[in-house]
Amino acid sequence: MSLRDLLLIAFLALAVVTSGIGVVYAKYQTRIEFIHLQALTRELHRLEEEWAVLRLEEAALGTHPRVETAARSRLDMFMPRGVDIRTIGGKVHER
């Protein structure tokens, strides 16, 4: 074997080893990213569940009877009588 053949074999062996290291590193990075993706997916599901609970809570707290009860009890508000209502400005619609 000539020196040229030995150098070619050494270069090819180095290329194979380097390629193998690259494959192992790529596989490792893929596993790391997949683990991260799974964690983010779990967080997404947790946030979606929390969002659904918050929407239900908002719907329950925003009902008209609940708001009216809170306005009466906490803010001492009341529904005005017809004689207490005054219209200011605007056009008067005659029939």
Secondary structure, 3 states (H helix, E strand, C coil): CCHHHHHHHHHHHHHHHHHHHHHHHHHHHHHHHHHHHHHHHHHHHHHHHHHHHHHHHHHHHCCHHHHHHHHHHHHCCCCCCHHHCCCCCCCCCCC
